[in-house]
């Protein structure tokens, strides 16, 4: 089981603003904020999604569970509005399995962030 994930971002304030809006539909909020060093987002009081100021050495893909398909849609819309770039509109991804409904966004550093519902 994964406890948390963290990665570096070039501009912590820009990324904090982006993720605050993009993750809101998934119930994520800022739980811990260490200023220009690191910010921890999560739901239910536990930060499990961290960004930290640092050198961006590569790109990654991270998928967050969505409770339903409308929330995947809301994540995609919120992330676009917050300045993300589309990397896959909300929809079924039958190549994964019959109920895989996901949406993909590039964050300000080019990381691929996904919201996915499996039901």
N, C-alpha and C positions, 0 to 999 in steps of 0.2 A: 504494500500500500504506500502511496506517495504522501508524504506529509506536507511538502510545499515545493514550489518551483520558483527560481529567481534567475534574473538575467540582467545584463547591463544595457543601459540606454545612454544616448549621447546627451540629451537635454531632459533632465529629470522633471522640470516644471511642465514642459510641453507634453511629455509622456504621462505625467500624473493627470493633467487635464484630459488627455485623450482617454486614458483608462477609466477615470472617474465617470465619464459619460458613456463610454462603450460598454462597460461591465454593469452599469446600473440596471438594465433589464434582467440580468441574471441574478440580481440580488446582492451584488458585490458592492462594497463601500470601502473607503480608506479606513483601516483599523489602526495602523501604526504609521507614523510619519516622522522620519528622522531628518527633515529638512532637505538639503541638497545632497544627502547621502543615499537614502533609501526610503521606499514607501511600500507598505504591505497592505494588500487588498484581500478581502475575504467576505464570507457570509457567516452569520451565526457567531460573531465574535472572534473568529480565528483567521488570522492572515495566512493564506496559503499561496498567494500569487504576489511575488515581490519584484519590484524594479529597483535597480541601483545605478547611481551615476558611475560610468566607467567607459572603458574602451569597448566598442562593439566589434567583436572579432569574427562573428559569423551570424548567420540567420538560423532561426529555429521555427518549429511549428508547435503550437500548444492548443489543445482542444478543451473547452470547458463544457460541462454537462448543462443542458437546458431541460427544464421540466416538461416543456411542450413545444410544439412547432411555432405558435405565435410568438413565443419568447425568442426563438431563433431569429424570426423576422425582425423583432424589436431590437435585438442586439445588432443586426446588420444595419438597420436604419440609424440607430444611435451612433454606431462606429463611423459610418459615412459622414454623418452630421458633425462628428467630433474631429474630422479631418483624415480618417482612415481611407485607404484605397481598396476598392472592391477586388477580391480575388476569388469570387465564386458566390453568386447570388443564392439566397435561400432556396433549397429544393432537395428533392430526394437524390441520393447517391446510390443507385441500385448496384453499382459495382462493388460496394462494401457489404450491404445486405438490404433486404426489401424495405425496412423501416428507417434506414439511416437518412435523417433529415438534417442538413448542415448548411452553414454559411461561413464564408472565409473573408477575412479582412487583413490587409497589410497595415501594421502599425507605423508610427512615424519613422522607425528604424528599419522597416522592411520585413519585420517578423510576421509570420502567418498565424493569425489568431482566429480560432474557429469556435463557434457555438454549435453543439450537436444534440439532437434528441433521437433516442433509439426506439421510441414507441410511436 
